[in-house]
Amino acid sequence: MTIKWQDLIEKAWNDRKVLNESDEFDSWRVFHGYTEGAPGVVIEKFGTMALVEFKDDIREDLDVIKDALLQCFPFTLIMAKGDQTLGLRLKNRMFSLHGDLADAPEFTKEYGVYYSLLADTMHNCGLYLDARPVRKWLANHSEGRRVLNLFSFTGSLGIAALKGNAKAAIHLDRSKALLPRIEKSYEKNGLDFGSRSFVKGDIYKHLPKAIKSGQQFEGIILDPPPTVYKSPYAEHQPKGQDFSKLVSMCSKLLSQGGWLICLFHRYDATWDESDAEIIESSGHTLKMTERFTSECDFPDDNVDRKLRVTVFEKI
């Protein structure tokens, strides 16, 4: 089947007019192929850079895609990123279509906050765009709170909380390689990166230790990957996002009146089912207070196929 890339990209761009005209952020998903005519293809904009990611071999179409993007916006860099499941060598699936990688932006700005980027990483370049409303919520609900950011990745959610005047944010992740990227964002935003800002380690080891030592937080960000890693410190076999076990621990670390914000990425349960699991796993010490999802750059009529976000309060 021949894909009319020019028509698809032009329509997607026009459908996002409200984002293009915003002066509050410069990054969004330009094309969501799963619902806009090309499953497996997504195009994201970070300032003047575009990233074209694909899971099917569409290399013969990339020049057409590049030209269509340049007709919409004066991108200075357009990168192609093919999925590793294509079985291609790295140089054949990640390369520049337009511009020089040396000109890739180091940061993107969203609601007055800078986030570091790494354009040539095969994983997400540093900022999950569907979580934009999450970062906005955190900036508006973190003042004076001590916040724990679990599965922190590049720390964007914790940084948003700090820019919202959180008292402190502690990032916990297994990868020490993320530390320099978090530090870059702290420095750019004028934040003090203290010795306890980043904890490298296994969540199934550190959360029980934090509970035993009596630690308390007024806010916890729980954003596990779609499939949580196996852990030698877990007495169970983690399944999916493993919310049942994780929430049972988080609820013990959360002070009364504190919030727990959960991001659901899997599609094997409805939003209602996921919320019910959280409340039951907390021993009914949590109540649901707010729900929201990604914005117009992630179009899908079925909300259970999108990122779903629920805020809970400790009662």
Salt bridges, closest charged atoms under 4 A:
ASP15 OD2 - LYS11 NZ 2.80
GLU21 OE2 - LYS17 NZ 3.89
GLU36 OE1 - ARG16 NH2 2.81
GLU44 OE2 - ARG29 NH2 2.79
ASP57 OD2 - ARG59 NH2 2.87
ASP63 OD1 - LYS66 NZ 3.99
ASP67 OD1 - LYS66 NZ 3.91
GLU106 OE1 - LYS184 NZ 3.04
GLU110 OE2 - ARG135 NE 2.59
ASP223 OD1 - HIS265 NE2 2.60
ASP242 OD2 - HIS236 NE2 2.81
ASP268 OD2 - ARG266 NH2 2.72
ASP272 OD1 - ARG291 NH2 2.65
ASP275 OD2 - ARG291 NE 2.79
GLU295 OE1 - ARG132 NE 2.87
ASP297 OD1 - ARG132 NH2 3.00
